[in-house]
Amino acid sequence: MMKKEQIKPNTGDNSTNPLVSIVVITYNSANFILETLESAKAQSYANIELIITDDCSTDNTLEICKEWLVRNNTRFVQTALITSDKNTGIAANCNRGFTAAKGEWIKGIAGDDILFKDCVLDSIQYITEHREVNIFQSLAKIYIDTFDEIHFQRISSNLNHPFSFASSEQQFKLLQYQSYPIAPAIFMKRSFFINMGKYDESLPLEDWPFWLKITKRNEKIYQLDKVTVGYRIHNKSAFNQKKESTIFSKYYLTDRAVHKKFVFGNCSKSTKFFIDYKHYTRLYFDKLGLNNNSFFLCKALFYVLNKPYSYHLKYLLSRIKTERMTS
């Protein structure tokens, strides 16, 4: 059962700017959630609703959030804390928060990531100048464990990537192979999210299936070339699923489920061939006990066998670049 605790709205006059809902997605986020909430509080944009949606955390995430909301709720137009009495998965948790949002625009953020100070302001300025946009991605700074600059790794790879300037049709083709947008960097219109059918709750991930669904319907994911969020990789993050002892993670099994539901039947024979090739390479490596990072021969063999898939994807990306230069 879902429970929603709402704090009395702070009715400031911000009618000239659209209401933005920052939706914080939590599950056992006690070690990081205060950084996320403080980054929402520090936004330079005023007209913000804050929603925290929790997926039955077993640590003290909820206690931390409740105490923080009591102290800081007047910063926001309104706040809400949504809870669940059972763990339902990230897609369902996001759906609860996004559906409850009252803002015209939604900014989702995991309870271990942060928003930079001008994240919402930069996003609103972008959509004000680009009225045709329903959804876009910005850039993210990726860190390991903490947001100290000494732990900074890189800027997300979508800067100048062919996906960022591809058409919706080209984006759909690229997404058939793998996911490109980084979820914390997404900003989208709430009505668009609802009209597109929300996130698919039958799969253990929320973002990639949604990107496939919307681009198939000719909805382009636009690009804001500004860094707006900090993305944290740590030992419990979804990004960091590979064990040190293995060459690749078990995530390829989730890939297969996404391909079966959203790609096969909508792709060319050559696309299906290379997707199958990638999957079965990993499947048989696993079954034969070759997914072992400590053996050089295993790594070398995997590298060689993965080359056809890599070259095919590079060819697709170069073709999009060429089409852009000649158009």
C-alpha positions in Angstrom: 0.0 0.0 0.0 1.3 3.5 -0.9 1.2 6.1 1.8 1.7 9.8 1.1 2.6 12.4 3.7 2.2 16.0 2.5 3.5 19.1 4.0 1.4 22.3 3.8 2.2 24.3 0.7 4.3 27.4 0.8 2.3 29.7 -1.4 4.9 32.1 -2.8 4.1 34.1 -5.9 6.1 32.4 -8.7 3.3 32.4 -11.2 5.6 33.7 -14.0 7.7 30.5 -13.9 6.5 27.0 -14.4 6.3 24.7 -11.3 9.0 22.1 -11.4 8.7 18.9 -9.4 12.0 17.5 -8.2 11.3 13.8 -7.5 13.9 12.1 -5.3 13.9 8.3 -5.8 15.1 6.4 -2.7 15.8 2.9 -1.5 18.2 2.3 1.3 19.7 5.7 0.6 20.6 6.7 4.2 24.3 7.2 3.5 23.7 9.7 0.7 20.2 11.2 0.9 21.1 14.3 2.8 23.4 15.4 0.0 20.7 14.9 -2.5 18.1 16.8 -0.5 20.5 19.7 0.2 21.2 20.0 -3.5 17.5 20.4 -4.2 17.2 23.0 -1.4 20.1 25.0 -2.9 18.5 25.4 -6.3 18.7 28.9 -7.7 15.2 28.5 -9.2 12.4 29.2 -6.8 9.2 27.6 -8.0 9.9 24.0 -7.0 7.8 21.1 -5.5 9.8 18.4 -3.8 8.6 14.8 -3.7 10.5 12.0 -2.1 9.3 8.5 -3.1 10.7 5.6 -1.2 10.6 1.9 -2.1 10.3 0.3 1.3 13.8 1.1 2.6 15.1 -1.1 5.4 17.6 1.4 6.7 16.7 4.8 8.3 16.2 6.6 5.0 12.6 7.5 5.9 13.5 8.9 9.3 16.2 11.1 7.8 13.8 12.4 5.1 11.0 13.1 7.6 13.3 15.1 9.9 14.8 17.0 6.9 11.4 17.9 5.5 10.2 19.3 8.9 13.2 21.7 8.9 13.2 22.6 5.2 9.7 22.4 3.8 9.2 26.1 3.6 11.9 26.3 0.9 9.5 24.6 -1.5 6.1 25.4 -2.9 5.0 22.1 -1.4 6.6 18.8 -0.4 5.4 15.2 -0.2 6.8 11.9 1.1 5.5 8.8 -0.6 6.1 5.4 0.9 5.4 1.8 0.1 4.9 -1.2 2.4 6.7 -3.5 0.0 9.6 -3.2 -2.4 8.2 -2.8 -5.9 11.3 -2.0 -8.0 12.7 1.2 -9.4 10.1 1.6 -12.3 7.1 1.4 -10.0 8.8 3.7 -7.4 9.5 6.3 -10.1 5.9 6.0 -11.4 4.5 6.7 -8.0 6.6 9.9 -7.6 6.2 11.2 -11.1 2.4 10.6 -11.1 2.0 12.4 -7.8 3.9 15.4 -9.1 2.0 18.6 -9.6 4.7 20.4 -11.6 4.6 21.1 -15.3 8.1 19.7 -15.5 9.7 16.8 -13.7 13.3 16.4 -12.6 14.0 12.9 -11.3 17.1 12.3 -9.2 18.2 9.2 -7.3 18.8 9.5 -3.6 22.6 9.1 -4.1 23.1 11.7 -6.8 23.1 15.5 -6.7 21.7 18.5 -8.6 24.1 21.4 -9.3 22.9 24.8 -8.1 21.6 26.0 -11.5 20.2 22.7 -12.7 16.5 23.6 -12.7 17.2 27.2 -13.8 19.3 26.1 -16.8 16.7 23.6 -17.7 13.8 26.1 -17.6 15.8 28.6 -19.7 16.4 25.8 -22.2 12.8 24.8 -22.6 11.8 28.5 -22.7 14.0 28.9 -25.8 12.9 25.5 -27.3 9.2 25.3 -27.0 9.0 22.1 -29.1 10.9 20.1 -26.5 9.1 17.5 -24.3 12.2 15.7 -23.0 15.9 16.4 -23.0 19.1 15.3 -21.4 21.9 17.5 -20.1 25.5 16.6 -19.1 26.5 14.9 -15.9 29.7 14.9 -13.9 30.5 11.3 -12.9 32.2 10.7 -9.5 33.4 7.6 -7.6 32.0 7.3 -4.1 32.0 11.1 -3.1 31.5 14.4 -4.9 34.9 15.7 -4.0 36.7 16.8 -7.1 39.6 14.4 -6.4 37.0 11.6 -7.1 35.8 13.2 -10.4 36.0 10.7 -13.3 34.6 12.3 -16.4 31.8 14.2 -18.1 29.0 11.9 -19.4 29.7 10.8 -22.9 26.7 12.4 -24.5 28.6 15.6 -25.3 29.1 15.7 -29.1 27.9 12.1 -29.3 25.9 11.3 -32.4 22.9 10.4 -30.3 22.6 14.0 -29.1 22.0 15.4 -32.6 20.3 12.3 -34.2 16.7 12.3 -35.3 14.2 10.4 -33.3 14.3 7.6 -35.9 18.1 7.4 -35.6 17.9 7.6 -31.8 15.5 4.6 -31.9 18.0 2.6 -34.0 20.9 3.4 -31.7 18.8 2.6 -28.6 18.1 -0.9 -30.0 21.8 -1.7 -29.2 22.2 0.0 -25.8 21.0 2.9 -23.7 22.6 6.3 -24.2 20.9 9.0 -22.1 21.9 9.0 -18.4 18.8 9.0 -16.3 19.7 11.7 -13.7 20.4 14.1 -16.6 16.8 13.8 -17.9 14.3 16.6 -17.6 10.8 16.1 -19.0 7.3 17.4 -19.2 4.9 15.6 -16.8 2.0 15.4 -19.3 4.4 13.9 -21.8 5.5 11.2 -19.3 1.9 10.3 -18.6 0.8 10.3 -22.2 3.7 8.1 -23.2 2.5 5.4 -20.7 5.0 5.9 -17.9 7.7 3.5 -17.0 7.3 -0.3 -17.7 7.0 -1.9 -14.3 7.6 -5.5 -15.6 11.3 -4.9 -16.1 14.1 -4.3 -13.4 15.0 -0.9 -15.0 13.0 2.2 -15.9 14.9 4.3 -18.3 16.1 2.4 -21.4 12.7 0.8 -22.2 11.1 4.3 -21.9 13.7 5.8 -24.3 12.9 3.0 -26.8 9.1 3.6 -26.4 9.2 7.3 -27.0 11.7 7.4 -29.9 9.7 4.7 -31.6 6.8 7.2 -31.5 9.0 9.8 -33.1 9.7 11.8 -29.9 13.3 13.0 -30.0 15.4 13.3 -26.8 17.0 16.7 -27.1 20.3 17.9 -25.7 21.3 20.7 -23.3 25.1 21.1 -23.4 25.4 22.1 -19.7 26.5 20.1 -16.7 23.5 20.0 -14.3 23.9 16.9 -12.2 26.5 14.9 -10.3 26.2 11.1 -10.8 27.7 8.9 -8.1 29.2 5.4 -8.8 29.6 3.3 -5.6 29.6 -0.3 -4.7 25.8 -0.5 -4.4 24.9 1.7 -7.4 23.0 0.2 -10.5 25.9 1.4 -12.7 28.4 -0.7 -10.8 27.0 -4.2 -11.2 30.2 -5.9 -12.5 32.2 -7.9 -10.0 36.0 -7.3 -10.1 36.5 -11.0 -10.8 34.4 -11.0 -14.0 34.9 -9.6 -17.5 31.2 -8.5 -17.8 28.2 -8.3 -15.5 25.0 -10.4 -15.5 23.2 -7.2 -16.9 23.2 -8.8 -20.4 20.3 -10.9 -19.1 18.3 -7.8 -18.5 19.4 -6.5 -21.9 17.8 -9.6 -23.4 14.5 -9.0 -21.7 14.4 -5.4 -23.0 15.3 -6.5 -26.5 12.5 -9.2 -26.5 9.9 -6.7 -25.4 10.9 -3.5 -27.2 13.3 -4.3 -30.0 12.7 -7.6 -31.7 9.9 -7.2 -34.2 10.9 -3.5 -34.7 14.4 -3.9 -36.0 16.2 -5.0 -39.1 17.6 -8.6 -39.6 21.2 -7.2 -39.3 20.4 -5.5 -36.1 18.9 -8.6 -34.6 21.9 -10.6 -35.8 24.4 -8.4 -34.0 22.3 -8.1 -30.8 22.0 -11.9 -30.8 25.7 -12.2 -31.4 26.5 -10.0 -28.4 24.1 -11.9 -26.2 25.2 -15.4 -27.0 28.9 -14.5 -26.8 28.3 -13.5 -23.1 25.9 -16.4 -22.5 28.4 -19.0 -23.6 31.3 -17.3 -21.9 29.3 -17.6 -18.7 28.2 -21.2 -19.2 31.8 -22.3 -20.1 33.2 -20.5 -17.0 35.2 -18.1 -19.2 33.8 -14.9 -17.6 36.9 -14.6 -15.5 38.8 -11.4 -15.3 41.9 -13.0 -13.7 42.8 -15.0 -16.8 44.5 -13.1 -19.6 43.4 -15.6 -22.3 39.8 -15.2 -21.3 40.0 -11.5 -21.6 41.8 -11.6 -24.9 39.3 -14.1 -26.4 36.4 -12.0 -25.2 38.0 -8.8 -26.7 38.4 -10.5 -30.1 34.9 -12.0 -30.2 33.4 -8.7 -29.2 35.0 -6.9 -32.2 32.4 -7.6 -34.8 29.7 -6.0 -32.6 31.9 -3.0 -31.7 32.8 -2.4 -35.3 29.1 -2.6 -36.4 28.1 0.0 -33.8 30.9 2.3 -34.7 29.8 2.1 -38.3 26.3 3.1 -37.4 27.6 6.1 -35.3 29.9 7.2 -38.1 27.0 7.0 -40.6 24.9 9.4 -38.5 27.8 11.8 -38.3 28.2 11.7 -42.0 24.5 12.3 -42.6 24.6 15.3 -40.4 27.6 16.8 -42.2 26.0 16.3 -45.6 22.5 17.5 -44.7 
